[in-house]
């Protein structure tokens, strides 16, 4: 594939993937409301469209009609720039996720590094929004979010290194191909595979500010964190970015640990979508079942528990490759 064809291929598939993800997010918001209602003996959305299916779209229309309010003493440039940057950063990692052997926007040799780098960029619009709002609640929320993201980025990286070491590749599609070739998931061997996935899952919840790691938006303490001063379309972009970040993180997990598009009977796009949605739905289950950690508990869990476990899992994966007959190849 020449350079021109690669650019056209990336643009076409990138656009399709973004549209599908954003449409899926609207359905996911409806599903979460119905799911939460079911867990709490409520009905959830029922009035807008069949069984409330059009409620997320009605919410978007409502939010877009709201007045765009900017605090008098805010830094207008940074305040306006933060929401679109957050949305772009959350969507960026989807470029290297292989949804099938052919459906991928950019098949990079360092795809795992790209995913981690793009995810790490979320701290920029987060702190930008908190600082530019000139609001103490927003600033403290931003500082908490940055501290949490930087801290949990360490066990996240260590968890992703396990399938990288086992497969001997930094390409996301290469790791999926390795799993398909060996007819197992990266969860095998069970140690370090399963603990690595659980470590990744916890770090993903923290990176996307999901309960029990939603300290940056603790309503009883910080109102709405970095989004306290945001209204209308700008608030919508932040809200969407959080869901997209979780969706893309679930897709990366299904590719790195569960074989991606590979599966029994007929490998293809349907397996990748199914695995991603199951992981995504499990986030809801955790969210509506647990309460948040205190800030000190959250940091202690990261540095005293998860980080040492992650280092140990990487060593175990390296030992498996080195000493198991035939290694992981």
C-alpha positions as CSV (number, residue, x, y, z in Angstrom):
1,X,0.0,0.0,0.0
2,X,1.5,3.3,-1.1
3,X,1.4,6.5,0.9
4,X,-1.7,8.0,-0.9
5,X,-3.6,4.7,-0.5
6,X,-2.7,4.5,3.2
7,X,-3.9,8.1,3.8
8,X,-7.2,7.4,2.0
9,X,-7.6,4.1,3.8
10,X,-7.0,5.7,7.2
11,X,-9.3,8.6,6.5
12,X,-12.2,6.4,5.4
13,X,-11.9,3.8,8.1
14,X,-11.2,6.4,10.7
15,X,-14.3,8.4,9.8
16,X,-16.4,5.2,9.9
17,X,-15.0,4.1,13.2
18,X,-15.6,7.5,14.8
19,X,-19.2,7.6,13.6
20,X,-19.9,4.1,14.8
21,X,-18.3,4.8,18.2
22,X,-20.2,8.1,18.7
23,X,-23.5,6.4,17.7
24,X,-22.7,3.5,20.0
25,X,-22.1,6.0,22.9
26,X,-25.6,7.3,22.5
27,X,-27.0,3.8,22.7
28,X,-24.7,3.1,25.6
29,X,-26.0,6.0,27.6
30,X,-29.5,4.7,27.2
31,X,-28.4,1.2,28.1
32,X,-26.7,2.5,31.3
33,X,-29.8,4.3,32.4
34,X,-32.0,1.3,31.8
35,X,-29.4,-0.9,33.5
36,X,-29.1,1.3,36.5
37,X,-32.9,1.5,36.7
38,X,-33.1,-2.2,36.7
39,X,-30.6,-2.5,39.5
40,X,-32.4,0.1,41.6
41,X,-36.0,-1.1,40.9
42,X,-36.7,1.9,38.5
43,X,-37.8,2.1,34.9
44,X,-35.2,4.4,33.5
45,X,-36.0,6.3,30.2
46,X,-39.5,5.4,28.9
47,X,-41.1,8.5,27.4
48,X,-38.9,9.6,24.5
49,X,-39.1,7.2,21.6
50,X,-39.7,3.4,21.9
51,X,-38.7,2.3,25.4
52,X,-36.9,5.6,25.8
53,X,-34.4,4.9,23.0
54,X,-34.4,8.5,21.8
55,X,-33.6,10.0,25.2
56,X,-29.8,10.4,24.6
57,X,-30.5,12.3,21.4
58,X,-33.1,14.5,23.1
59,X,-30.5,15.3,25.8
60,X,-28.0,16.3,23.2
61,X,-30.5,18.6,21.5
62,X,-31.3,20.1,24.9
63,X,-27.7,20.6,25.8
64,X,-26.8,22.2,22.5
65,X,-29.6,24.8,23.0
66,X,-28.3,25.9,26.4
67,X,-26.5,29.2,26.8
68,X,-22.7,29.1,26.5
69,X,-21.6,30.7,29.8
70,X,-18.0,31.6,30.3
71,X,-16.9,32.9,33.8
72,X,-15.9,36.5,33.9
73,X,-12.4,35.8,35.2
74,X,-11.8,32.7,33.2
75,X,-9.0,32.3,30.6
76,X,-11.3,32.3,27.6
77,X,-8.9,30.8,25.1
78,X,-7.9,27.8,27.3
79,X,-11.5,27.5,28.6
80,X,-12.9,27.1,25.0
81,X,-10.0,24.8,23.8
82,X,-10.1,22.2,26.6
83,X,-13.4,20.4,25.6
84,X,-12.6,19.7,21.9
85,X,-9.1,18.6,22.9
86,X,-10.6,16.1,25.4
87,X,-12.9,14.7,22.8
88,X,-10.1,14.4,20.2
89,X,-7.7,12.7,22.7
90,X,-10.4,10.2,23.7
91,X,-11.1,9.2,20.1
92,X,-7.4,9.2,19.0
93,X,-6.6,5.8,20.5
94,X,-9.3,4.1,18.4
95,X,-7.1,4.6,15.3
96,X,-4.9,1.6,16.1
97,X,-7.6,-0.7,17.4
98,X,-8.1,-3.7,15.0
99,X,-11.8,-4.3,14.8
100,X,-11.2,-7.1,12.2
101,X,-8.2,-8.2,10.0
102,X,-9.2,-5.4,7.6
103,X,-11.0,-2.8,9.6
104,X,-8.3,-0.7,11.2
105,X,-7.6,3.0,10.6
106,X,-3.8,2.8,11.2
107,X,-1.9,-0.5,11.7
108,X,1.2,0.9,13.5
109,X,4.1,-1.2,14.5
110,X,4.1,0.7,17.9
111,X,0.3,0.7,18.3
112,X,0.5,-0.1,22.0
113,X,2.8,2.8,22.6
114,X,0.4,5.0,20.6
115,X,-2.6,4.0,22.7
116,X,-0.7,4.7,26.0
117,X,0.6,8.0,24.7
118,X,-2.8,9.3,23.5
119,X,-4.4,8.2,26.7
120,X,-1.8,10.1,28.7
121,X,-2.6,13.3,26.7
122,X,-6.0,13.4,28.5
123,X,-4.2,15.2,31.4
124,X,-3.6,18.2,29.2
125,X,-7.2,19.3,28.5
126,X,-8.2,18.1,32.0
127,X,-5.8,20.5,33.8
128,X,-6.4,23.1,31.2
129,X,-10.1,23.1,32.0
130,X,-9.6,23.3,35.7
131,X,-7.0,26.1,35.5
132,X,-8.9,28.2,32.9
133,X,-12.2,28.0,34.9
134,X,-10.7,30.1,37.7
135,X,-12.8,28.2,40.1
136,X,-11.4,26.4,43.2
137,X,-13.7,23.4,42.8
138,X,-12.6,23.0,39.2
139,X,-8.9,23.5,40.0
140,X,-8.9,20.9,42.8
141,X,-10.8,18.5,40.6
142,X,-8.2,19.0,37.8
143,X,-5.3,18.5,40.2
144,X,-6.9,15.3,41.5
145,X,-7.6,14.1,38.0
146,X,-4.0,14.7,36.9
147,X,-2.5,13.0,40.0
148,X,-4.8,10.0,39.5
149,X,-4.2,9.7,35.7
150,X,-0.4,10.0,36.1
151,X,-0.4,7.5,39.0
152,X,-2.6,4.9,37.5
153,X,-0.8,5.2,34.2
154,X,2.0,3.2,35.7
155,X,0.0,0.0,36.5
156,X,-1.8,0.5,33.1
157,X,1.5,0.4,31.3
158,X,2.7,-2.6,33.3
159,X,-0.5,-4.5,32.5
160,X,-0.3,-3.8,28.8
161,X,3.4,-5.0,28.8
162,X,2.3,-8.5,29.7
163,X,0.6,-9.3,26.3
164,X,3.4,-7.3,24.6
165,X,6.1,-9.5,26.2
166,X,4.1,-12.7,25.5
167,X,3.5,-11.9,21.9
168,X,6.9,-10.2,21.3
169,X,5.1,-7.3,19.5
170,X,4.1,-3.7,20.1
171,X,1.5,-3.8,17.4
172,X,-2.1,-4.3,18.6
173,X,-3.1,-6.2,15.5
174,X,0.2,-8.2,15.9
175,X,-0.9,-9.2,19.4
176,X,-4.3,-10.2,18.2
177,X,-2.7,-12.2,15.4
178,X,-0.5,-14.0,17.9
179,X,-3.5,-15.0,20.0
180,X,-5.3,-16.2,16.9
181,X,-2.3,-18.2,15.7
182,X,-2.0,-20.0,19.1
183,X,-5.7,-20.4,19.6
184,X,-5.6,-18.9,23.1
185,X,-6.1,-15.5,24.6
186,X,-3.4,-13.5,26.3
187,X,-5.2,-14.5,29.5
188,X,-3.3,-17.8,29.0
189,X,-1.1,-18.6,30.8
190,X,-3.5,-17.8,33.7
191,X,-0.6,-16.3,35.5
192,X,0.3,-13.6,34.4
193,X,-2.6,-13.2,31.9
194,X,-5.6,-13.0,34.2
195,X,-4.1,-10.8,36.9
196,X,-2.7,-8.5,34.1
197,X,-6.2,-8.1,32.7
198,X,-7.7,-7.3,36.2
199,X,-4.9,-4.8,36.7
200,X,-5.6,-3.2,33.3
201,X,-9.3,-3.1,34.1
202,X,-8.8,-1.3,37.4
203,X,-6.4,1.2,35.9
204,X,-8.8,1.8,33.0
205,X,-11.6,2.6,35.5
206,X,-9.2,5.1,37.2
207,X,-8.1,6.6,33.9
208,X,-11.7,7.2,32.8
209,X,-12.8,8.5,36.2
210,X,-15.3,5.7,36.7
211,X,-16.6,4.6,40.1
212,X,-15.0,3.6,42.5
213,X,-12.2,5.9,41.1
214,X,-14.3,9.1,40.4
215,X,-12.6,11.2,43.0
216,X,-12.0,14.1,40.5
217,X,-15.8,14.6,40.2
218,X,-16.8,13.8,43.8
219,X,-20.2,15.7,43.9
220,X,-20.3,16.0,47.6
221,X,-16.9,17.7,47.6
222,X,-16.2,19.3,44.3
223,X,-19.7,19.9,42.7
224,X,-18.8,18.6,39.2
225,X,-15.0,18.9,39.2
226,X,-13.5,20.3,36.0
227,X,-16.9,20.6,34.4
228,X,-18.4,22.8,37.1
229,X,-18.3,26.0,35.0
230,X,-19.1,24.3,31.6
231,X,-22.5,24.4,30.0
232,X,-24.1,23.4,26.7
233,X,-22.0,22.0,23.9
234,X,-18.7,22.3,25.9
235,X,-20.1,20.2,28.8
236,X,-21.4,17.7,26.2
237,X,-17.9,17.3,24.8
238,X,-16.5,16.4,28.2
239,X,-19.4,14.1,28.9
240,X,-18.9,12.3,25.6
241,X,-15.1,12.1,26.0
242,X,-15.5,10.2,29.3
243,X,-17.8,7.6,27.6
244,X,-15.6,7.4,24.5
245,X,-12.5,6.9,26.7
246,X,-14.2,4.0,28.4
247,X,-15.4,2.5,25.2
248,X,-12.0,2.6,23.5
249,X,-10.3,1.3,26.7
250,X,-12.7,-1.7,26.5
251,X,-11.9,-2.3,22.9
252,X,-8.1,-2.2,23.7
253,X,-8.7,-4.7,26.5
254,X,-10.6,-7.1,24.2
255,X,-7.8,-6.9,21.7
256,X,-4.9,-7.3,24.1
257,X,-6.3,-9.9,26.4
258,X,-9.3,-11.6,24.7
259,X,-8.2,-12.2,21.2
260,X,-10.0,-9.3,19.5
261,X,-11.7,-10.4,16.4
262,X,-10.6,-14.0,16.8
263,X,-13.1,-16.5,18.1
264,X,-14.6,-19.9,17.5
265,X,-16.6,-20.9,14.4
266,X,-16.2,-17.7,12.4
267,X,-13.6,-15.0,13.4
268,X,-14.5,-11.5,12.5
269,X,-15.9,-8.1,13.5
270,X,-18.8,-9.5,15.5
271,X,-16.4,-11.1,18.0
272,X,-14.5,-7.9,18.6
273,X,-17.8,-5.9,19.0
274,X,-19.3,-8.5,21.4
275,X,-16.2,-8.7,23.6
276,X,-15.9,-4.9,23.7
277,X,-19.5,-4.4,24.7
278,X,-19.3,-7.1,27.4
279,X,-16.3,-5.3,29.0
280,X,-18.0,-2.0,28.6
281,X,-21.2,-3.2,30.2
282,X,-19.2,-4.6,33.1
283,X,-18.1,-1.0,33.9
284,X,-21.7,-0.1,34.5
285,X,-22.1,-3.1,36.8
286,X,-19.1,-1.9,38.9
287,X,-20.3,1.7,38.8
288,X,-23.7,1.0,40.1
289,X,-22.5,-1.6,42.7
290,X,-19.7,0.2,44.6
291,X,-19.0,3.5,46.3
292,X,-16.0,5.7,45.6
293,X,-12.6,5.5,47.4
294,X,-11.2,8.3,49.5
295,X,-8.4,10.1,47.7
296,X,-5.7,8.7,50.1
297,X,-7.1,5.1,49.6
298,X,-7.0,5.5,45.9
299,X,-3.4,6.6,45.8
300,X,-2.3,3.9,48.3
301,X,-4.0,1.2,46.2
302,X,-2.1,2.4,43.2
303,X,1.5,2.7,44.6
304,X,1.4,0.1,47.4
305,X,-0.6,-2.6,45.7
306,X,-1.1,-2.3,41.9
307,X,2.3,-1.1,40.8
308,X,4.3,-3.8,42.6
309,X,1.9,-6.4,41.3
310,X,2.3,-5.0,37.8
311,X,6.1,-5.3,38.0
312,X,5.9,-8.9,39.2
313,X,3.5,-9.8,36.3
314,X,5.9,-8.4,33.7
315,X,8.8,-10.5,35.2
316,X,6.6,-13.6,35.2
317,X,5.6,-13.0,31.6
318,X,9.3,-12.6,30.7
319,X,10.2,-15.8,32.5
320,X,7.4,-17.7,30.7
321,X,8.8,-16.6,27.3
322,X,12.3,-17.4,28.3
323,X,11.9,-20.8,30.0
324,X,8.7,-22.4,28.8
325,X,9.3,-24.9,26.0
326,X,9.0,-23.0,22.7
327,X,8.4,-19.8,24.6
328,X,5.5,-17.7,23.6
329,X,6.3,-17.8,19.9
